[in-house]
């Protein structure tokens, strides 16, 4: 176990060292987050009304509702993107083969390569929320941080399976991320990113109930905006963990199969 | 450790035909029909150096990649230090160092040392051992200050030396090298051959299987030469025995007679 943890740390250290060589993106991203938070603040001022506030599930302002939805999608994006992006980068840089002839196992290589993007996304989200709280009145004091952490972890586990499936697709077909395209596309309409699913037609609400993103967003808003604890969030957390329990082993099996296919067809390093 | 460092029996490998357009979606599932290796059998004994000789596309790299656990054979067996490359890939990787011959394969924005440390740790070397090995190999490969520069700033020859250092980092018992001196200048290539022969082959008793088109290199390094043509092993003997068998004065002549080919471009160079 400690060897696995050391290897996971090693991948994080590698990506941190690489990121350190690019200095300006950190500053640019912080500025970008400021503009993003400001944009949501002024959109919210434009559309906010007592009636709209009453229709929001956790109460509060539309600004805090929309900001959580937006930054959470960043996380979803990272979960869906990190695995296949790290695989693509390794393939294009020619480091995939040297990695695969080391003693490290494939799950560790995959998981390790995803750690830095997740940590970087978490920091980016913190910056967004920090700007929101410092300048635009985002209610950070209401948050239940243990619940936030639990929701983030459950979300990561639930959507990493889809990310690994995307990586399998990339191994076989060399381009494209259908899981991301489908989930982000569908969820931007029926996930509750910028508006509550309750305003959708009944049949779309049914689709939203089948979408794990809806549960993740509800739980995240509950934890961040309403300070909800495990007692209030357990249904959403259970839905996410169920999703993870099904998707993670399936996706690892599919990835192993895809890797085996590429070792048969000799296309492992093809672009 | 068994007597054979590498044992290959009736090894066959076929690939699905290359496809483009929408048919590319079917390629991963298509039946392999393009034969790369057709029943190759031979062994590399412990401490022995065997060269793979053949024209481009003969199947040399395919053979090395199967041994490196990067490809699965269609049939037959390939064992490294007694471990089957299909059933025990991790045990095989523990025993071997693999250099694919390219100057890619490093994180361009990390230094040479950081890259070596990363791959060395993935091969479960301790910090102390790693430091010693990196310093030793850095000295032997004349990497010098290149170790502390970002890889993107290094010449391709230097990156290739770095890659060879990486293959040797964990002191493997078997080395697989695919055209190891391809990007090296004449001086570095000669240095590398000497280092490989005296320090690695004679000094450590490491077994070596390498593919090369440079016949003087094959003559200098190899105890035996395995000649592969169109996926078939057509001869495997010492360079002297091959020349004798073919009544040839040089290895190049022997290779051309064995494969029934003629030298193109009328060149008298050392490439096969």
Interface residues (C-beta under 8 A of the other chain):
Chain A: X3 X6 X7 X10 X13 X14 X17 X18 X21 X22 X93 X94 X95 X97 X98 X99 X100 X101 X102 X103 X104 X105 X172 X173 X258 X260 X261 X262 X263 X264 X265 X266 X267 X268
Chain B: X15 X16 X24 X25 X27 X28 X29 X30 X32 X36 X62 X65 X68 X69 X70 X71 X72 X74 X90 X93 X94 X96 X98 X100 X102 X104 X105 X106 X107 X108 X109 X110 X114 X118 X119 X121 X122 X123 X124 X150 X166
